[in-house]
Amino acid sequence: MTLSPRLKAIAELVPPGARVADIGTDHGYIPMYLVKNNIVSKAIASDISSGSLEKTISLVKEQGFSNIIETRLGSGLKVLKAGEVDTVIIAGMGGLLIKNILEESPDILKGVKTLILQPMNSQGELRYWLIQNAFTIKDEELVMDNNRIYEIILIEHGRQEEWNDIELEISPRLLEKKHPLLEPFILKKIAITEDIISKLEGSDTENAMKKRKDCQEKLKKYREVYQWIVQWKE
């Protein structure tokens, strides 16, 4: 089966032979791909929505994988038993929701070796929580899908160095590998920040002035990163 670029990039980070759970699986495309391509021998597909899970159940039955892909209805990691899987995928959710899911199930997390997270927003807040809670960011990927750039974070247990505010927004892992999508990724951040500053120009409230100053400082740092990218591409 053919996955979208976003889902394929997530699937490619799953270690061969992993015992994997896809939390918030929706249609179950990732577990199906992993099983059909012999990347994993067993998978758990879960979703909090019974409607979404029914789509997965139908696909699993249709493809004849009911004995390999187990479907579970429930919230977050609460559908899992301790030590049952070594790899967990949580994709297509807000970063703060992903953080809450991880926070709610520390006993399950202890037995998970690899986390593959694809937050739709609040990526910096999620990275901060991970680092503060003794997780290390091993790798990151950017993928373009339908004209949107998605961030995918590969996590393992272990303490790492603290990251500053800009590093939390633009991962050093992407800079280290000189990711080919870094330029459009940062240009988008620059454009969004410039737009926020422009909208705040007419307001002189204390909050607005503080936010404008913060955004101007962030914009300066984004531009510095962009200039570094331009230089290494020359």
Secondary structure, 3 states (H helix, E strand, C coil): CCCCHHHHHHHCCCCCCCCEEEECCCCCHHHHHHHHCCCCCCEEEEECCHHHHHHHHHHHHHHCCCCCEEEEECCHHHHCCCCCCCEEEEEEECHHHHHHHHHHCHHHHHCCCEEEEEECCCHHHHHHHHHHCCEEEEEEEEEEECCEEEEEEEEEECCCCCCCHHHHHCCHHHHHCCCCCHHHHHHHHHHHHHHHHHHHCCCCCHHHHHHHHHHHHHHHHHHHHHHHHHHHHC
